[in-house]
C-alpha cells in the first residue's frame, strides 16, 4: 500500500513536471510576444553583427526578451545571424519571430532623384542601404572599374539613372554600383545605341549633353527642342554657349562655394575651364548634373528644327523662347534680363 502511494506521488510529480515543461515550451515558443501597436515593426541586422546588436533592437519590441533569448539560443540563432531587413508582425510568437529574422530578408524600393555629384548620390544612397557614403564613393570612383567600363571621373555620374529600384538593405557599395551598371546597360538598347551613333555621339557624350539639356529645362515636353538647338550647334561647329556649363565651372572655384548663381554674367564667361562652352567648342569633359531619363531620351529623339538660340521666357517661367537668328535671340534675351532686373536679381 505504501509503495503504491509512492508510485502515485511520483506519477503526479511527473505529470506536474511535464505540464510545467509543456507550459514553458508553449509560452516560450508559441505564446504571442510582441509589445508594439503597429501592424509590423522592422529590424536591421548589419553584416557580421553580434547577437547583442539584434537583441538591443528587439528588446523594446517584445514583451519578454528572456524567453526569446532562451529559444534563440536553443535554435542556434544567436550564432547564426543573417544580415538584412526583417519584419516582425504584431502578435508573432518567438518561434515565428526567429523564423522571420533568420530567413525572410525583405527587399525594398530604393529611390534617388537627380544628384549634382557622386558624393551627393552616395549620401542619398547611404541613408537607404547598409553601405556608408565613403565606401560608396570609393566604389563609384574605383579607377579599374571606370576604365573597364569606359567611364572617367567626369562621366561616371552618367551611369546612375534616377529611378526606383528594388534592393536588399544589406547591399554593399560594390553591389550597388554593379547593379547600377546593369541598369545602365539595360537602358542602352540596340535602338538607343543606333540613335547615338547616328548623332556621332558616344554614350558618355549623350549623357553629358542630356545633363546640359536637363539643367536648361525641367519641362519634358520642351527638352527635345532644347536638345535640337545643341545638336544644330554641334553640327555647324558653333560653340554650345550653354549657361549650365558656366555655372558648373564657377562652382568649382572657391569664391563660388555655397552660393547660387541666378544670373549668368560676362565675368562667368571669362572663367578658364574646359567646362566653359563659351570659351571652348564642343562638349565639356563630363556631366554637369545627373539628367532625368526624359532628358536622355530627348537627346536621342531630339526635335529637328532650324533654331540656333533660346532664352528663358519671362511670361512662361520654366519655358523658353526659341529663335533662328541672333537678332531675334537678343530681343528675347533682353526681355528676360529686364524681368530679372525688375525682380532684383543681378547675380
C-alpha positions, 0 to 999 in steps of 0.5 A: 500500500505504501509503495503504491502511494509512492508510485502515485506521488511520483506519477503526479510529480511527473505529470506536474513536471511535464505540464510545467515543461509543456507550459514553458515550451508553449509560452516560450515558443508559441505564446504571442510576444510582441509589445508594439501597436503597429501592424509590423515593426522592422529590424536591421541586422548589419553584416557580421553583427553580434547577437547583442546588436539584434537583441538591443533592437528587439528588446523594446519590441517584445514583451519578454526578451528572456524567453526569446533569448532562451529559444534563440539560443536553443535554435542556434540563432544567436550564432547564426545571424543573417544580415538584412531587413526583417519584419516582425508582425504584431502578435508573432510568437518567438518561434515565428519571430526567429523564423522571420529574422533568420530567413525572410530578408525583405527587399525594398524600393530604393529611390534617388532623384537627380544628384549634382555629384557622386558624393551627393548620390552616395549620401542619398544612397547611404541613408537607404542601404547598409553601405556608408557614403565613403565606401560608396564613393570609393566604389563609384570612383574605383579607377579599374572599374571606370576604365573597364567600363569606359567611364572617367571621373567626369562621366561616371555620374552618367551611369546612375539613372534616377529611378526606383529600384528594388534592393536588399538593405544589406547591399554593399557599395560594390553591389550597388554600383554593379547593379547600377551598371546593369541598369545602365546597360539595360537602358542602352538598347540596340535602338538607343545605341543606333540613335547615338551613333547616328548623332556621332555621339558616344554614350558618355557624350549623350549623357553629358549633353542630356545633363546640359539639356536637363539643367536648361529645362525641367519641362519634358515636353520642351527638352527635345527642342532644347536638345535640337538647338545643341545638336544644330550647334554641334553640327555647324561647329558653333560653340554650345554657349550653354549657361549650365556649363558656366555655372558648373565651372564657377562652382568649382572655384572657391569664391563660388562655394555655397552660393547660387548663381541666378544670373549668368554674367560676362565675368562667368564667361571669362572663367578658364575651364574646359567646362566653359562652352563659351570659351571652348567648342564642343562638349565639356569633359563630363556631366554637369548634373545627373539628367532625368531619363526624359532628358536622355531620351530627348537627346536621342529623339531630339526635335529637328528644327532650324533654331540656333538660340533660346532664352528663358521666357519671362511670361512662361517661367520654366519655358523658353523662347526659341529663335533662328537668328541672333537678332531675334535671340537678343530681343528675347534675351533682353526681355528676360534680363529686364524681368530679372532686373525688375525682380532684383536679381543681378547675380 
